[in-house]
């Protein structure tokens, strides 16, 4: 499935990845780590580019200025390509189980193709092109 950002080249700004400050609530345990997603050793899903953190903190301050009892919550942030790939396959497998499909059975091919199409509406296939990486893999996107 074509995504709006697929044709936008990213210019590396060499901005550092930093831990999301405790002012921002991060869902623990991290949902993808709980599923066994392969984050490389020492890699935290709770990192973002420093400018994104600055904007997130500003949004939190504005929110609490208006609604003091509310707090932003982050479900997911930095997602390496290995995790993106894992989550796509995990989601396809789960949806096949839900629909009673065996991915290896030839007579299920059409239905499995439909599952893959359905999953691709939510999960984007990661680009290995360094000029068009997925936004989460750059530390520039949050859920």
C-alpha positions as CSV (number, residue, x, y, z in Angstrom):
1,X,0.0,0.0,0.0
2,X,1.4,3.4,-1.0
3,X,1.9,5.8,1.9
4,X,1.9,9.6,1.7
5,X,5.6,9.8,2.8
6,X,6.9,7.1,0.4
7,X,8.2,9.6,-2.1
8,X,9.5,12.2,0.3
9,X,13.3,11.9,0.7
10,X,14.6,12.5,4.2
11,X,17.6,14.7,4.7
12,X,19.7,13.5,7.7
13,X,19.9,16.2,10.3
14,X,22.2,14.3,12.7
15,X,19.8,15.0,15.5
16,X,20.4,12.7,18.5
17,X,17.9,10.2,19.8
18,X,17.1,10.9,23.4
19,X,15.0,9.2,26.1
20,X,11.5,10.5,26.4
21,X,11.4,12.4,29.7
22,X,9.3,11.1,32.6
23,X,7.0,14.1,32.3
24,X,5.5,12.1,29.4
25,X,3.8,8.8,30.3
26,X,5.1,5.8,28.3
27,X,3.0,2.6,28.4
28,X,4.8,-0.1,30.3
29,X,5.5,-2.8,29.6
30,X,6.1,-1.8,26.1
31,X,3.5,-3.7,24.0
32,X,5.8,-4.9,21.2
33,X,8.6,-6.0,23.6
34,X,5.9,-8.0,25.4
35,X,5.2,-9.8,22.1
36,X,8.9,-10.7,21.6
37,X,9.7,-7.9,19.1
38,X,13.5,-8.0,18.3
39,X,14.8,-4.7,19.6
40,X,18.6,-4.7,19.3
41,X,20.5,-4.9,22.6
42,X,20.4,-1.7,24.5
43,X,17.8,-0.2,22.2
44,X,14.9,1.5,23.9
45,X,11.5,2.0,22.2
46,X,11.2,5.2,24.3
47,X,13.6,7.3,22.3
48,X,12.8,10.2,19.9
49,X,14.7,12.9,18.1
50,X,15.5,15.8,20.4
51,X,13.3,18.2,18.4
52,X,10.4,15.8,18.6
53,X,10.8,15.6,22.4
54,X,10.9,19.4,22.6
55,X,7.6,19.6,20.7
56,X,6.1,16.7,22.8
57,X,7.0,18.4,26.1
58,X,5.5,21.7,24.8
59,X,2.3,19.9,23.9
60,X,2.2,18.3,27.3
61,X,2.6,21.7,29.0
62,X,-0.2,23.2,26.9
63,X,-2.5,20.3,27.6
64,X,-1.9,20.5,31.4
65,X,-2.2,24.3,31.3
66,X,-5.8,23.8,30.0
67,X,-6.6,20.5,31.6
68,X,-4.3,19.9,34.7
69,X,-5.5,16.3,35.3
70,X,-4.7,15.1,31.8
71,X,-1.3,13.7,30.6
72,X,-0.1,12.6,27.2
73,X,0.6,8.9,26.9
74,X,2.9,7.3,24.4
75,X,2.1,3.8,23.1
76,X,5.1,3.5,20.8
77,X,8.0,5.7,19.6
78,X,11.3,4.5,18.2
79,X,10.8,1.3,16.1
80,X,13.7,-0.2,14.3
81,X,13.1,-1.8,11.0
82,X,13.6,-5.3,12.6
83,X,10.6,-4.5,14.9
84,X,8.5,-3.1,12.1
85,X,9.1,-6.3,10.1
86,X,8.3,-8.5,13.1
87,X,5.1,-6.7,13.9
88,X,3.9,-7.1,10.3
89,X,4.5,-10.8,10.3
90,X,3.0,-11.1,13.8
91,X,-0.1,-9.2,12.8
92,X,-0.5,-11.4,9.6
93,X,-0.1,-14.6,11.7
94,X,-2.6,-13.4,14.3
95,X,-5.2,-12.4,11.7
96,X,-4.8,-15.8,9.9
97,X,-5.3,-17.6,13.2
98,X,-8.4,-15.5,13.9
99,X,-9.8,-16.4,10.4
100,X,-8.8,-20.1,10.7
101,X,-6.2,-19.8,7.9
102,X,-3.0,-21.7,7.5
103,X,-0.4,-19.5,5.7
104,X,1.3,-22.6,4.3
105,X,-1.8,-24.2,2.7
106,X,-2.0,-23.5,-1.0
107,X,-5.8,-23.5,-1.0
108,X,-5.7,-20.7,1.6
109,X,-3.5,-18.4,-0.7
110,X,-6.3,-16.1,-1.8
111,X,-7.6,-15.6,1.8
112,X,-4.1,-15.1,3.1
113,X,-3.5,-12.5,0.4
114,X,-6.6,-10.7,1.7
115,X,-5.2,-10.8,5.2
116,X,-1.9,-9.3,4.1
117,X,-3.8,-6.5,2.3
118,X,-5.9,-5.9,5.4
119,X,-2.8,-5.8,7.7
120,X,-1.1,-3.4,5.3
121,X,-3.8,-0.8,6.0
122,X,-2.4,-0.6,9.5
123,X,1.2,-1.7,9.2
124,X,3.5,-0.2,6.5
125,X,6.1,-2.5,5.0
126,X,9.4,-1.0,6.0
127,X,11.6,0.7,3.3
128,X,15.2,-0.3,3.4
129,X,16.0,2.8,1.2
130,X,18.0,5.1,3.5
131,X,16.4,8.1,1.7
132,X,12.8,7.0,2.6
133,X,12.9,5.2,5.9
134,X,9.7,4.6,7.9
135,X,9.1,7.6,10.2
136,X,9.2,5.5,13.4
137,X,12.6,4.1,12.4
138,X,14.0,7.6,12.4
139,X,12.8,8.5,15.9
140,X,10.5,11.1,14.4
141,X,7.1,9.5,15.0
142,X,5.0,8.5,18.0
143,X,1.8,6.6,18.7
